[in-house]
Amino acid sequence: MSRTDRIQQEARGLWIEVFGEPPSEDLDGDQMLNIIFQRTPPSTYSRLGAAQRSRNLVWPRKR
């Protein structure tokens, strides 16, 4: 399977997951991905911890 075929297959699967229907047959993988990313809103970003990373770091303990 070529790289282009793989992109086409993955983009088609993603299209079906996002829009719930198969894409038009005249779209190639790059076109499908461009349309998907243009039409879907960006996901929200939420911080997982404190703003200071030093609080989240765990250093190895000496034995």
C-alpha positions, -999 to 999 in steps of 0.1 A, spaced: 0 0 0 15 33 -10 17 64 12 -11 81 -8 -34 51 -5 -28 50 32 -36 87 36 -67 82 15 -79 53 37 -72 71 70 -88 103 58 -119 84 47 -122 67 81 -118 100 99 -143 117 77 -169 90 85 -162 94 122 -165 132 121 -194 137 97 -212 103 100 -213 97 62 -189 87 35 -170 115 16 -175 122 -20 -156 99 -43 -139 128 -61 -120 139 -30 -85 127 -24 -69 123 11 -54 157 13 -86 174 3 -106 154 29 -82 163 57 -83 200 47 -121 200 48 -122 181 81 -98 206 98 -115 236 84 -150 225 96 -142 212 130 -137 237 158 -104 236 177 -105 217 209 -103 235 242 -70 235 261 -71 228 298 -40 228 320 -35 195 338 -16 210 367 -2 242 383 14 268 361 48 262 378 62 230 365 86 226 394 56 215 415 48 187 391 83 174 387 94 143 407 132 138 410 147 104 414 155 95 450 190 86 461 195 51 473 
